Amino acid sequence: LIETKNRAIELSKRLEEELKVDMPVRIHWTGCPNSCGQAQVADIGLMGGPARVEKEIDGKVKKVAVEGVNIFLGGKVGEDPFLGEVYKKGVPADYKYLIPVMKDILKEKFGAMEK
């Protein structure tokens, strides 16, 4: 459903510019529900899915479909593997929406600090 490689690189770059995280955080991306990128076993998993944003069309504000992600938290591989749980669904993949959500997660769950 969504392109992931370029987004993953750009998102990581932007987050690293703004935040300091003193621990490794595994972020997995997968473009669709087939989960080739194994988003459910990552510390933070981003799975392509539908999202909606408000947009003005013909003078009226309407919700329109856009590329988005469902975010999973808490997955684990190795001994005692665990599938992460859905944290938030339908987050637009546009950085304007995604970066604030990711920053909040990294601060709240992984102790990240603003640079």
FENGIMO-V20974 format. One record per backbone hydrogen bond with DSSP energy under -1.0 kcal/mol. NH is the residue of the N-H (numbers start at 0). CO is the residue of the C=O. E is the energy in kcal/mol with one decimal. If there is no record, write none. Layout:
NH&CO&E, NH&CO&E
This chain:
1&30&-1.3, 7&3&-3.0, 8&4&-2.0, 9&5&-2.5, 10&6&-3.1, 11&7&-2.2, 12&8&-2.2, 13&9&-2.5, 14&10&-2.7, 15&11&-2.6, 16&12&-1.6, 17&13&-1.2, 18&14&-2.7, 19&112&-2.9, 27&43&-2.0, 29&45&-2.3, 34&31&-1.7, 37&34&-1.7, 40&37&-1.6, 41&38&-1.3, 43&25&-2.4, 44&71&-2.9, 45&27&-2.9, 46&69&-2.6, 47&29&-3.0, 48&67&-2.4, 50&65&-1.6, 52&63&-2.1, 54&61&-3.1, 56&59&-3.5, 59&56&-1.8, 61&54&-3.0, 63&52&-2.9, 65&50&-2.5, 67&48&-1.6, 68&90&-2.6, 69&46&-2.6, 70&87&-3.5, 71&44&-2.8, 72&84&-2.5, 73&42&-1.9, 74&41&-2.2, 75&81&-3.0, 81&75&-2.0, 83&39&-4.1, 84&72&-2.4, 86&70&-3.6, 87&70&-1.5, 90&68&-2.6, 92&66&-2.6, 96&93&-1.9, 97&93&-2.5, 98&94&-2.0, 100&96&-1.0, 101&97&-2.6, 102&98&-2.8, 103&99&-2.1, 104&100&-2.2, 105&101&-2.7, 106&102&-2.3, 107&103&-2.9, 108&104&-3.0, 111&105&-2.4, 112&19&-2.2, 114&17&-2.4
